[in-house]
């Protein structure tokens, strides 16, 4: 004899309106909103941005080490 699944499991409204869903307010993810606003960068543009950031970091590190030596 095949047992029938209970109607509760099949009812989408019962799943959607479960107490767990009501405890957490649903908010749209900020990442999804900003995804369309961000321009897509090519690989070379990304590499150039990384190089620029690395140069800035190295410059900051060298300035910090110079300040430590002078103190």
CORSUL-V649439 format. One record per backbone hydrogen bond with DSSP energy under -0.5 kcal/mol. NH is the residue of the N-H (numbers start at 1). CO is the residue of the C=O. Records with the same first field share a line. If there is no record, write none. Layout:
NH = CO  CO
This chain:
9 = 6
10 = 6
11 = 7
12 = 10
15 = 11
16 = 12
17 = 13
18 = 15
21 = 18
22 = 18
23 = 19
24 = 20
25 = 23
33 = 29
34 = 30
35 = 31
36 = 32  33
37 = 33
38 = 34
46 = 42
47 = 43
48 = 44
49 = 45
50 = 46
51 = 47
52 = 48
53 = 49
54 = 50
55 = 51
56 = 52
57 = 53
58 = 54
59 = 55
60 = 56
61 = 57
62 = 58
63 = 59
64 = 60
65 = 61
66 = 62
67 = 63
68 = 64
69 = 65
70 = 66
71 = 67
